[in-house]
Amino acid sequence: MSERRRIAIILKGYPRLSETFIAQEILGLERAGLDLALVALRHPTDTKRHPVHDEIKAPVLYLPEYLHHEPGRVLKALLKCLPKPGFWKALAATIGDFRKDPTRNRIRRFGQGAVLSAEMPERVGWLHAHFIHTPASATAYASMISGIPWTCSAHAKDIWTSPDWELQGKLTTNRWTVTCTRSGYEHLCKLGGPGANVHLSYHGLDLARFGPFDRIPARRDGSDPDQPVRIVSVGRAVPKKGYDILLKALAKLPKALNWRFEHVGDGEVIKALKAQADALGIADRLTWRGAMDQKDVLATYRTADMFALACRITPDGDRDGLPNVIVEACSQGLVCVSTTISGVPELLTDGLNGRLVPPEDPAALAKVLEELIRNPGQRHALGTAAETRVRSDFDFHTSIRQLVSLFEAEWEKPR
């Protein structure tokens, strides 16, 4: 039996409402018997938290978000790290990175890595970064300074908005990387080459938390003003979610068709979306629910008729992987409409267990929405097929077992 080491999981922020899948994974690893400590680059900004956050027992160390906010703490850490041979290796790596990307963020990540090395939680023998961009940078520097090995979970934005040279460096210096979509996996394998150790691991869903819902086939077909078809979407209001495209599609629906749209989440473009809805003449059919915890999100799925998310690739390359909210909605027998972006087609097959349209195409999206609004039987059939797929292939216990086996395989090796 291998000696299990305590793992420090480095996160961009904690807790975060938009990263339920990470909290779910942390809790799963704890329940699998792993000893964890959490390290966050930022303090929480959300005013709410999910129930899963209250079940996690691991302590949290918060690093200085900005070095100039805690100069004494940073200086103390640097002085403590100076005698370590790895400090100079990390400093040289930082200088090399800074030459390619001369931004203050490079200096900040080095400082955060030094503070982590100086204040390392007791008994930690492994570092694991969630996201291969900024958290992985701080983790890589801390690994060089401390000599503690590191690994990484890569997701979506962090993969597609990071420069190739940076990804290549991280892929070939850490012990392994896991990622959650086949498109991301193939991209990282190509970049990392033979020296990369990359694994595909879908997040899955805690199916005990998202138990089966006996969805009675709805009769709502858009013909009755007193029984409008309820369309829901859950997600941060950010460009890659394509909410502006979804609003344009909703505005193209026949005026006599009766529907309501609810959005759950906050985000940087909420005000712009509300203004767009006013301009399109559909504001009276929309409800903006704001951020909600997981219990209320689940209740929202169960009262809706269909789910929509118009994922897209933004000009800077940002995109979703496989949005966890689509997996959640499917688990409740809710038909999902989305786009052919990234990992979405790895769950949904158009016409079999959901509907997919090209991104940036409000006319195609409107056509599919209208078909589903008018046809409750089709909504029920596709939603039932989607739930069956999720419950057979997207149980998060599978990904937890895979992660545990990856850690333990490393621990079997000589230190």
Salt bridges, closest charged atoms under 4 A:
GLU3 OE2 - ARG415 NH2 3.25
GLU19 OE2 - ARG16 NH1 3.02
GLU25 OE2 - HIS130 NE2 2.80
ASP35 OD1 - ARG6 NE 3.34
ASP35 OD2 - ARG123 NH2 3.06
ASP54 OD1 - ARG49 NE 2.93
GLU55 OE1 - ARG31 NH2 2.71
GLU55 OE2 - ARG209 NH1 3.06
GLU65 OE2 - ARG42 NE 3.79
GLU70 OE1 - ARG73 NH1 3.23
ASP101 OD2 - ARG106 NE 2.88
GLU119 OE1 - ARG73 NH2 2.79
GLU166 OE1 - ARG106 NH2 2.92
GLU166 OE2 - LYS170 NZ 2.95
ASP206 OD2 - ARG209 NE 3.57
ASP244 OD1 - ARG312 NH1 2.98
GLU262 OE2 - ARG230 NH2 2.09
GLU262 OE1 - ARG289 NH1 2.53
ASP293 OD2 - LYS295 NZ 3.30
ASP305 OD1 - ARG220 NH2 2.73
ASP318 OD1 - LYS240 NZ 3.56
ASP320 OD1 - LYS241 NZ 2.91
ASP350 OD1 - ARG355 NE 2.73
GLU360 OE2 - ARG312 NE 2.58
GLU370 OE2 - ARG374 NE 2.94
GLU371 OE1 - ARG355 NH1 2.95
GLU387 OE2 - ARG391 NE 2.98
ASP393 OD2 - ARG389 NE 2.71
ASP395 OD1 - HIS397 ND1 2.82
GLU408 OE2 - ARG4 NH2 2.66
GLU410 OE1 - ARG175 NH2 2.95
GLU410 OE1 - LYS413 NZ 3.39
